[in-house]
Amino acid sequence: MLNRRTLLAAPLLAAPRLGWAQGGFPNKSIRLVVGFTPAGTTDIAARILAQALGQRLGHQVIVENRPGAGSNIANEVVAKADPDGYTLLMATISSAAINYGLYGPRMPIKPEDLAAVGLLLKVPNVIFVTNSLPVRTLPELVAYAKANPGKLNNGSSGSGTSLHLTGELLKTVAGIQMTHVPFRGSGPMLQEVIAGRIEVAVDNLPSVIGHLREGRLRALAMTTATRSPALPDCPTCAEQGLPDIDATAWFGVQAPARTPRPIVERLGAEINAVVQDPATWARLEELGGMKPDVGPDHGTTPAGFEAFIRAEIAKWGEVVRKSGATVD
């Protein structure tokens, strides 16, 4: 399994490619802002991207964690940064899509304040439980929750994340009651589920896969259309009779809206090259990552990623409306 400590300590710059940056962009280090705490999926993916992108561009890409408000703090920092390509946002399904429906007029920025650069990867969400809970399948969890209405707590890494909304989708589709308990990141949430103080949770597969493989937690269902090769024994929600629970998290890069188009296109091309690089993709795939489909409609170009984000904003806005999900 991929060693997180190694990832977090990995150098963000290898030997530069001679001549790449001379006479133009980039000619200095780039800041990649992450709206979540270290060691979670967003941070791990950002550090893999930063190392590979730094090698390709010939300049250091520095990961800067600015957690808070479901990544809205990071969103605002990047939206208001100089639009010169040197400040980028590690965008997620929550920061770039869900938050606009969930926070509504309280959002500090609008979608048009950020420019889409490129989609890095998609990852499944997984529904899992503490080992002391007497359920081993998703239907058993639904039956248990119905027999014990309101007694189960379901955790997430924060209000407004795809994990929060996946839990709300489960409750809506299955007709069950659980109390949502948000945490500041996956780390503290996972410890509470392992300890049995939180019974049910949803997380991105990369953050929890080690605990699932080693038996500290019990996986019930993947929220994607197909099983994950990283955890092949875990069935999907659809396989267990709940096909309407379909939630795939994703991670990409955005820039300030007025960033010159040639810079956006260059960065987008380099991110796509990172995804297609076998060595880098092997690291992302080991996390449970799924490669974006190639083509302009799948987020592998700036224009394609922009269209993808717009569709996701509409999709999750409807989930927020139907579930009644809120943030404090």
C-alpha positions as a printed Julia matrix, in Angstrom:
328×3 Matrix{Float64}:
   0.0    0.0     0.0
   1.08   3.53   -0.64
   2.85   5.03    2.36
   1.2    8.34    3.3
   4.19   9.55    5.26
   6.31   9.08    2.18
   3.77  11.01    0.13
   3.63  13.87    2.58
   7.4   14.07    2.76
   7.95  13.63   -0.97
  10.04  16.34   -2.63
   7.93  18.59   -4.77
  10.62  19.27   -7.33
  12.89  17.05   -9.36
  15.48  18.15  -11.87
  13.93  20.75  -14.19
  13.59  20.11  -17.89
  16.14  22.45  -19.39
  14.8   25.24  -21.49
  11.12  24.7   -20.7
  10.55  27.83  -18.64
  13.06  30.14  -20.25
  11.55  33.31  -21.66
   8.01  32.75  -20.42
   5.63  31.03  -18.07
   6.54  29.7   -15.61
   9.62  31.46  -14.33
   9.09  30.89  -10.6
   7.39  28.52   -8.19
   3.64  27.9    -8.32
   1.31  27.72   -5.31
  -1.32  24.94   -5.26
  -3.91  25.77   -2.58
  -5.74  22.88   -0.89
  -8.92  23.67    1.04
  -8.63  20.7     3.38
  -6.29  19.41    6.08
  -3.14  17.38    5.36
  -3.3   13.59    4.89
  -6.8   13.49    3.4
  -7.5   12.45   -0.17
  -7.39  16.0    -1.56
  -4.04  16.7     0.06
  -2.5   13.37   -1.0
  -3.63  13.8    -4.6
  -2.39  17.41   -4.61
   1.07  16.36   -3.49
   1.32  13.69   -6.16
   0.25  16.25   -8.76
   2.61  18.91   -7.38
   5.62  16.64   -7.64
   4.83  15.51  -11.18
   3.79  18.96  -12.4
   6.89  20.54  -10.89
   9.05  18.1   -12.83
   7.3   18.92  -16.08
   7.31  22.7   -15.62
  10.82  22.95  -14.23
   9.7   24.96  -11.21
   8.57  23.97   -7.75
   4.86  23.5    -7.13
   4.2   24.2    -3.45
   1.15  22.73   -1.72
  -0.47  25.16    0.7
  -3.24  23.89    3.0
  -5.95  26.47    3.74
  -8.75  24.42    5.35
 -12.09  25.75    6.5
 -15.72  26.31    5.43
 -15.77  23.3     3.13
 -12.89  24.75    1.07
 -14.63  28.11    0.64
 -11.67  29.84    2.28
  -9.3   28.34   -0.28
 -11.74  29.11   -3.1
 -11.77  32.77   -2.15
  -8.0   32.96   -1.72
  -7.45  31.68   -5.26
 -10.31  33.64   -6.85
  -8.81  36.88   -5.49
  -5.19  36.02   -6.31
  -3.3   37.63   -9.17
  -4.49  35.92  -12.38
  -1.0   35.05  -13.56
  -0.97  31.26  -13.29
   1.13  31.17  -10.13
  -1.77  30.52   -7.73
  -3.93  27.48   -8.42
  -6.72  25.69   -6.55
  -6.98  21.96   -5.98
 -10.66  21.78   -6.88
 -12.97  19.06   -5.62
 -16.55  17.96   -6.18
 -17.5   19.87   -3.03
 -15.51  23.08   -3.55
 -16.32  23.44   -7.25
 -19.87  22.06   -7.38
 -21.71  21.06   -4.19
 -20.96  24.22   -2.23
 -22.84  26.47   -4.66
 -26.1   24.67   -3.89
 -25.38  24.09   -0.22
 -24.18  27.57    0.8
 -26.29  29.53   -1.7
 -25.97  33.29   -1.17
 -23.39  32.71    1.58
 -20.85  31.53   -0.99
 -17.98  34.05   -1.05
 -17.49  33.6    -4.8
 -19.43  32.64   -7.93
 -18.58  29.81  -10.36
 -17.4   32.33  -12.93
 -14.74  33.64  -10.51
 -12.62  30.56  -11.2
 -11.35  29.16  -14.49
 -11.32  25.41  -15.11
  -7.85  24.06  -15.92
  -8.09  20.27  -15.89
  -9.53  17.15  -14.25
  -6.96  15.0   -12.44
  -8.86  11.92  -11.26
 -12.11  10.51  -10.0
 -12.42   8.38   -6.86
 -15.23   6.28   -5.4
 -16.87   7.07   -2.13
 -17.37   4.12    0.19
 -20.01   3.57    2.88
 -18.57   1.79    5.9
 -19.32   1.06    9.56
 -17.59   0.51   12.86
 -16.82  -3.15   13.49
 -19.12  -3.33   16.52
 -22.23  -2.53   14.47
 -24.01  -5.83   13.66
 -24.41  -5.25    9.91
 -22.39  -6.58    6.99
 -24.32  -5.38    3.94
 -26.08  -2.2     2.87
 -29.57  -3.76    3.16
 -28.69  -4.87    6.7
 -27.68  -1.29    7.55
 -30.97   0.04    6.15
 -32.96  -2.54    8.15
 -31.01  -1.74   11.33
 -31.51   2.01   10.88
 -35.24   1.56   10.34
 -35.47  -0.58   13.48
 -33.48   2.06   15.41
 -34.62   5.41   13.98
 -32.38   8.33   14.85
 -29.98   6.23   16.93
 -27.18   6.02   14.37
 -24.6    8.75   13.83
 -23.09   9.11   10.38
 -19.77  10.91   10.05
 -18.13  12.84    7.25
 -14.95  14.84    6.82
 -16.97  18.06    6.82
 -20.25  19.75    6.01
 -20.71  20.33    2.31
 -18.32  17.63    1.16
 -19.39  14.91   -1.26
 -19.2   12.6     1.75
 -21.81  14.64    3.6
 -24.06  14.71    0.53
 -23.58  11.0    -0.16
 -24.78  10.31    3.37
 -27.79  12.57    2.79
 -28.49  10.76   -0.48
 -28.38   7.41    1.34
 -30.88   8.64    3.93
 -33.2   10.05    1.28
 -33.12   7.04   -1.05
 -33.32   4.41    1.72
 -35.82   6.31    3.86
 -33.76   6.13    7.05
 -32.82   8.55    9.82
 -29.25   9.16   10.96
 -27.6   12.14   12.61
 -24.88  13.75   10.51
 -21.7   14.51   12.47
 -19.17  16.59   10.48
 -15.45  16.65   11.31
 -12.55  18.82   10.22
 -11.01  16.26    7.9
 -10.98  12.51    7.43
  -8.36  11.75   10.08
 -10.37  12.67   13.18
 -13.57  11.24   11.7
 -11.97   7.87   11.01
 -10.6    7.63   14.53
 -14.09   8.15   15.96
 -15.55   5.43   13.73
 -12.75   3.02   14.64
 -13.44   3.75   18.32
 -17.15   3.07   17.78
 -18.37   6.52   18.8
 -19.6    7.09   15.23
 -21.34   4.06   13.76
 -21.63   4.85   10.03
 -19.53   7.0     7.71
 -18.78   7.85    4.11
 -15.3    8.69    2.87
 -13.28   8.85   -0.32
 -11.75   5.43   -0.83
  -8.12   6.69   -0.75
  -8.5    8.07    2.78
  -9.99   4.92    4.3
  -8.69   2.07    2.18
  -5.87   1.16    4.57
  -8.27   0.79    7.51
 -10.64  -1.3     5.38
  -7.91  -3.6     4.09
  -6.52  -4.12    7.58
  -9.91  -4.84    9.15
 -10.2   -1.83   11.44
 -13.41  -0.81    9.66
 -16.01  -2.71    7.6
 -16.87  -1.65    4.05
 -20.51  -2.03    3.01
 -20.84  -0.43   -0.43
 -19.1    1.53   -3.16
 -21.09   4.51   -4.44
 -19.91   4.17   -8.04
 -21.52   2.31  -10.94
 -18.84  -0.39  -10.88
 -16.67  -1.97   -8.2
 -13.24  -0.53   -7.52
 -10.23  -2.68   -8.48
  -8.6   -1.35   -5.31
 -11.32  -3.0    -3.17
 -12.89  -5.63   -5.46
 -14.81  -7.53   -2.79
 -16.92  -4.5    -1.86
 -20.18  -4.44   -3.87
 -21.8   -1.31   -5.25
 -24.99   0.25   -3.95
 -26.71  -0.74   -7.19
 -25.75  -4.38   -6.67
 -27.5   -4.21   -3.31
 -30.75  -2.74   -4.6
 -30.05   1.01   -4.29
 -29.02   2.15   -7.8
 -29.98   5.79   -7.13
 -26.99   6.16   -4.81
 -24.39   7.18   -7.39
 -21.66   9.51   -6.18
 -18.18   9.74   -7.64
 -15.8   12.26   -6.09
 -13.34  14.05   -8.33
 -10.31  16.31   -8.13
  -8.93  18.83  -10.58
  -7.35  22.26  -10.86
  -8.83  25.74  -11.18
  -7.22  29.17  -11.55
  -8.36  32.77  -11.07
 -10.92  33.64  -13.74
  -8.85  36.26  -15.55
  -5.78  34.05  -15.97
  -4.56  34.43  -19.59
  -5.93  31.67  -21.8
  -2.52  30.54  -23.11
  -1.41  29.89  -19.51
  -4.62  28.0   -18.71
  -4.21  25.88  -21.84
  -0.56  25.14  -21.08
  -1.33  24.1   -17.51
  -4.26  22.01  -18.7
  -2.08  20.19  -21.21
   0.56  19.48  -18.56
  -2.02  18.15  -16.08
  -3.37  15.86  -18.77
   0.18  14.68  -19.45
   0.62  13.96  -15.74
  -2.52  11.79  -15.79
  -1.27   9.89  -18.84
   2.18   9.28  -17.33
   2.28   5.6   -16.25
   4.46   6.14  -13.18
   2.36   8.98  -11.79
  -0.92   7.28  -12.62
   0.23   4.12  -10.81
   0.46   6.19   -7.61
  -2.99   7.68   -8.11
  -4.5    4.34   -9.06
  -3.12   2.72   -5.92
  -5.2    5.25   -4.0
  -8.31   3.89   -5.7
  -8.3    6.58   -8.39
 -10.14   6.19  -11.68
  -8.68   7.87  -14.76
 -10.95  10.45  -16.45
 -12.19   9.4   -19.88
 -10.1   11.04  -22.58
 -11.79  13.66  -24.71
 -13.04  17.26  -24.63
 -16.3   16.29  -22.93
 -14.65  14.52  -20.01
 -12.65  17.26  -18.32
  -9.29  16.52  -19.9
  -9.2   19.98  -21.49
  -9.99  23.32  -19.82
 -13.19  23.69  -21.86
 -14.22  20.11  -21.14
 -13.57  20.53  -17.43
 -15.63  23.73  -17.41
 -18.6   21.9   -18.96
 -18.11  19.02  -16.52
 -18.17  21.39  -13.53
 -21.34  23.12  -14.75
 -23.11  19.74  -15.03
 -21.96  18.76  -11.54
 -23.23  22.04  -10.06
 -26.67  21.32  -11.51
 -26.67  17.67  -10.39
 -25.67  18.31   -6.78
 -27.85  21.38   -6.48
 -30.79  19.07   -7.08
 -29.53  16.59   -4.46
 -29.25  19.42   -1.93
 -32.79  20.55   -2.73
 -34.34  17.07   -2.44
 -32.44  16.04    0.7
 -32.82  19.35    2.52
 -29.11  19.21    3.42
 -27.77  22.26    5.23
 -24.54  23.55    6.74
 -24.22  25.35   10.06
